[in-house]
């Protein structure tokens, strides 16, 4: 299985057909980013 790292808007637009779907996707990305930052902060504090 290969991973295509050259993705763009056209690859994801089927998931964001309406403004509500686009907003939900943005909320998910923000939450995931916050979780990763929290994890990184905890790791940094342990060092």
Backbone as ProteinMPNN parsed JSONL, in Angstrom:
{"seq_chain_A": "XXXXXXXXXXXXXXXXXXXXXXXXXXXXXXXXXXXXXXXXXXXXXXX", "coords_chain_A": {"N_chain_A": [[0.851, -1.183, 0.0], [0.624, 2.145, -0.919], [1.324, 5.547, -0.021], [-0.065, 8.534, -0.953], [1.294, 11.576, -0.914], [0.78, 13.921, -2.115], [-1.698, 15.342, -1.971], [-4.637, 17.316, -2.605], [-7.129, 19.945, -2.614], [-9.118, 18.908, -4.325], [-9.085, 16.209, -3.799], [-10.384, 16.0, -1.41], [-12.776, 17.37, -1.505], [-15.198, 16.034, -1.817], [-15.958, 15.41, 0.71], [-16.759, 17.753, 1.744], [-19.173, 19.11, 0.904], [-21.089, 20.908, 1.674], [-21.393, 24.032, 3.499], [-21.677, 23.397, 6.218], [-20.567, 20.826, 6.438], [-17.933, 21.428, 5.766], [-17.274, 23.121, 7.894], [-17.491, 21.31, 10.025], [-15.382, 19.582, 9.371], [-13.239, 21.329, 9.719], [-13.444, 21.816, 12.473], [-12.863, 19.269, 13.461], [-10.194, 19.019, 12.599], [-9.015, 21.103, 14.059], [-9.458, 20.176, 16.695], [-7.935, 17.804, 16.641], [-5.395, 18.877, 16.215], [-5.085, 20.383, 18.568], [-5.062, 18.279, 20.437], [-2.7, 16.958, 19.704], [-0.85, 18.992, 20.228], [-1.192, 19.295, 23.005], [-0.31, 16.778, 23.819], [2.36, 16.937, 23.006], [3.222, 19.057, 24.663], [2.948, 17.867, 27.213], [4.834, 15.822, 26.942], [7.143, 17.355, 26.596], [7.313, 18.668, 29.075], [7.917, 16.531, 30.713], [10.502, 15.984, 30.118]], "CA_chain_A": [[0.0, 0.0, 0.0], [1.417, 3.372, -0.988], [0.676, 6.749, 0.5], [0.105, 9.682, -1.832], [1.425, 12.775, -0.085], [0.475, 15.09, -2.941], [-3.153, 15.528, -1.984], [-5.08, 18.699, -2.686], [-8.544, 20.171, -2.334], [-9.967, 18.028, -5.131], [-9.136, 14.892, -3.168], [-11.199, 16.051, -0.192], [-13.995, 18.172, -1.664], [-16.402, 15.198, -1.686], [-16.326, 15.385, 2.117], [-17.135, 19.11, 2.15], [-20.107, 19.597, -0.101], [-21.876, 22.015, 2.219], [-20.646, 24.793, 4.506], [-21.717, 22.696, 7.496], [-19.584, 19.748, 6.383], [-16.611, 22.061, 5.804], [-17.07, 23.588, 9.265], [-17.234, 20.128, 10.843], [-14.021, 19.127, 9.075], [-12.318, 22.261, 10.363], [-13.5, 21.564, 13.917], [-12.125, 18.024, 13.705], [-8.769, 19.311, 12.452], [-8.607, 21.93, 15.204], [-9.408, 19.299, 17.869], [-6.789, 16.912, 16.495], [-4.199, 19.691, 16.418], [-5.005, 20.662, 20.007], [-4.663, 17.058, 21.127], [-1.279, 16.733, 19.44], [-0.086, 20.005, 20.955], [-1.246, 18.924, 24.424], [0.568, 15.63, 23.986], [3.726, 17.442, 22.887], [3.523, 19.816, 25.877], [3.164, 16.916, 28.31], [6.105, 15.157, 26.697], [8.204, 18.341, 26.83], [7.401, 18.906, 30.512], [8.52, 15.36, 31.341], [11.936, 15.931, 29.764]], "C_chain_A": [[0.89, 1.237, 0.0], [0.607, 4.541, -0.47], [0.979, 7.895, -0.443], [0.14, 10.935, -0.982], [1.098, 14.041, -0.857], [-1.021, 15.286, -3.078], [-3.478, 17.015, -2.07], [-6.588, 18.764, -2.441], [-9.447, 19.201, -3.091], [-10.09, 16.631, -4.541], [-10.109, 14.852, -1.999], [-12.537, 16.758, -0.369], [-15.271, 17.337, -1.571], [-16.872, 15.131, -0.241], [-16.846, 16.733, 2.591], [-18.052, 19.733, 1.108], [-20.917, 20.787, 0.372], [-21.009, 22.797, 3.207], [-20.601, 24.089, 5.861], [-20.69, 21.565, 7.533], [-18.167, 20.311, 6.442], [-16.291, 22.542, 7.224], [-16.778, 22.41, 10.189], [-15.825, 19.595, 10.619], [-12.995, 20.034, 9.744], [-12.288, 22.047, 11.874], [-12.718, 20.304, 14.27], [-10.627, 18.275, 13.619], [-8.238, 20.145, 13.612], [-8.48, 21.062, 16.457], [-8.214, 18.351, 17.814], [-5.489, 17.663, 16.735], [-4.011, 20.009, 17.89], [-4.554, 19.436, 20.787], [-3.179, 16.785, 20.927], [-0.411, 17.745, 20.169], [-0.069, 19.714, 22.452], [-0.306, 17.765, 24.714], [2.034, 16.073, 23.932], [4.128, 18.237, 24.126], [3.782, 18.895, 27.061], [4.515, 16.218, 28.157], [7.272, 16.103, 27.012], [8.389, 18.596, 28.318], [8.049, 17.746, 31.248], [10.026, 15.306, 31.104], [12.786, 16.768, 30.675]], "O_chain_A": [[1.798, 1.359, 0.822], [-0.624, 4.526, -0.479], [2.143, 8.199, -0.706], [-0.871, 11.318, -0.393], [1.139, 15.133, -0.291], [-1.542, 15.385, -4.189], [-2.686, 17.861, -1.655], [-7.225, 17.765, -2.107], [-10.441, 18.726, -2.541], [-11.09, 15.948, -4.76], [-10.604, 13.784, -1.638], [-13.358, 16.741, 0.548], [-16.333, 17.884, -1.272], [-18.038, 14.833, 0.021], [-17.324, 16.848, 3.719], [-17.729, 20.76, 0.512], [-21.382, 21.587, -0.439], [-20.004, 22.281, 3.696], [-19.6, 24.175, 6.573], [-20.018, 21.369, 8.546], [-17.297, 19.735, 7.095], [-15.166, 22.384, 7.697], [-15.903, 22.505, 11.05], [-15.15, 19.199, 11.569], [-11.994, 19.555, 10.276], [-11.221, 22.092, 12.486], [-11.993, 20.277, 15.265], [-9.869, 17.802, 14.465], [-7.128, 19.91, 14.09], [-7.508, 21.191, 17.201], [-7.556, 18.121, 18.828], [-4.582, 17.145, 17.386], [-2.898, 19.915, 18.408], [-3.743, 19.552, 21.705], [-2.479, 16.421, 21.872], [0.655, 17.394, 20.675], [0.966, 19.871, 23.099], [0.404, 17.761, 25.72], [2.849, 15.621, 24.736], [5.259, 18.109, 24.596], [4.723, 19.11, 27.825], [5.246, 16.046, 29.132], [8.263, 15.698, 27.62], [9.523, 18.727, 28.778], [8.666, 17.944, 32.294], [10.74, 14.629, 31.844], [14.004, 16.824, 30.505]]}, "name": "protein", "num_of_chains": 1, "seq": "XXXXXXXXXXXXXXXXXXXXXXXXXXXXXXXXXXXXXXXXXXXXXXX"}
